[in-house]
Amino acid sequence: MSHDDWPLWEVFVRSRRGLSHTHAGSLHAPDAEMALRNARDLYTRRAEGVSIWVVPSASVTASSPDEKDAFFEPSADKPYRHPTFYEIPEGVPHL
């Protein structure tokens, strides 16, 4: 397999314990182990990370930004999901 045939991997890095992994970028590698090592070298050079995930780009399924209105519209008609639907009882200082 030549370098041109290597699959694309998406890299997610968690910078500190307790935080979420965030997308750091992409890279090409022949397998998951090499992708993980390359991600470490490329995206955590200054010890910014405590955890790295690598995911084959072909395995990622995402919604299209062009279809955001149709995709997210059904949630707009459910006001009970918004905290403004509920009344805060008196005597409850931090709800």
C-alpha positions as CSV (number, residue, x, y, z in Angstrom):
1,M,0.0,0.0,0.0
2,S,1.5,3.3,-1.0
3,H,1.2,6.6,0.9
4,D,-1.5,7.7,-1.6
5,D,-3.7,4.8,-0.7
6,W,-3.6,5.3,3.1
7,P,-7.0,6.0,4.6
8,L,-7.9,9.3,6.2
9,W,-8.3,9.4,10.0
10,E,-10.1,12.0,12.1
11,V,-8.3,13.0,15.3
12,F,-10.0,13.9,18.6
13,V,-7.9,15.2,21.6
14,R,-8.9,15.6,25.2
15,S,-6.7,18.3,26.6
16,R,-7.4,17.7,30.3
17,R,-9.3,15.1,32.5
18,G,-12.9,16.0,32.8
19,L,-13.1,17.8,29.4
20,S,-14.6,16.4,26.2
21,H,-12.6,15.3,23.3
22,T,-12.5,17.9,20.5
23,H,-11.7,17.5,16.8
24,A,-8.1,18.4,16.3
25,G,-7.7,17.6,12.6
26,S,-7.2,14.8,10.1
27,L,-4.2,12.7,8.9
28,H,-3.4,9.7,6.6
29,A,-2.1,6.5,8.1
30,P,-2.0,2.8,7.0
31,D,-3.7,1.5,10.2
32,A,-5.1,2.6,13.6
33,E,-1.9,2.1,15.6
34,M,0.1,4.3,13.2
35,A,-2.7,6.9,13.1
36,L,-2.6,7.1,16.9
37,R,1.1,7.5,17.0
38,N,1.1,10.1,14.2
39,A,-1.8,12.0,15.9
40,R,0.2,12.1,19.1
41,D,3.3,13.5,17.3
42,L,1.3,16.0,15.3
43,Y,-1.4,17.2,17.6
44,T,0.1,17.0,21.1
45,R,3.7,18.2,20.6
46,R,3.5,20.5,23.7
47,A,1.9,18.0,26.0
48,E,-1.6,19.4,25.4
49,G,-3.4,16.1,25.6
50,V,-4.2,13.3,28.0
51,S,-6.2,11.2,25.6
52,I,-6.4,10.8,21.8
53,W,-9.1,9.1,19.6
54,V,-8.5,8.3,16.0
55,V,-11.5,7.3,13.8
56,P,-11.6,6.3,10.2
57,S,-13.1,9.2,8.3
58,A,-15.2,6.7,6.3
59,S,-16.9,5.7,9.6
60,V,-18.1,9.2,10.5
61,T,-21.6,10.0,9.5
62,A,-22.6,13.7,9.8
63,S,-25.6,15.8,9.0
64,S,-25.2,18.4,6.2
65,P,-25.1,22.1,7.1
66,D,-27.2,22.8,4.0
67,E,-30.0,20.7,5.5
68,K,-29.9,22.1,9.0
69,D,-33.3,23.7,8.9
70,A,-35.1,20.5,7.9
71,F,-32.9,18.3,10.1
72,F,-33.3,20.3,13.3
73,E,-36.8,21.7,12.7
74,P,-38.7,19.0,14.5
75,S,-37.2,20.1,17.9
76,A,-38.6,23.6,17.5
77,D,-42.2,22.3,18.0
78,K,-41.5,20.8,21.4
79,P,-41.5,23.7,23.9
80,Y,-41.4,21.4,26.9
81,R,-37.8,20.8,26.1
82,H,-37.0,24.4,26.8
83,P,-36.6,25.6,30.4
84,T,-38.8,28.5,29.7
85,F,-41.8,26.1,29.7
86,Y,-41.5,25.5,33.4
87,E,-42.2,27.9,36.2
88,I,-39.6,28.1,39.0
89,P,-41.3,27.7,42.3
90,E,-40.7,30.4,45.0
91,G,-38.1,29.4,47.5
92,V,-36.0,27.6,45.0
93,P,-32.9,29.8,44.6
94,H,-30.8,27.7,42.2
95,L,-32.7,25.8,39.6
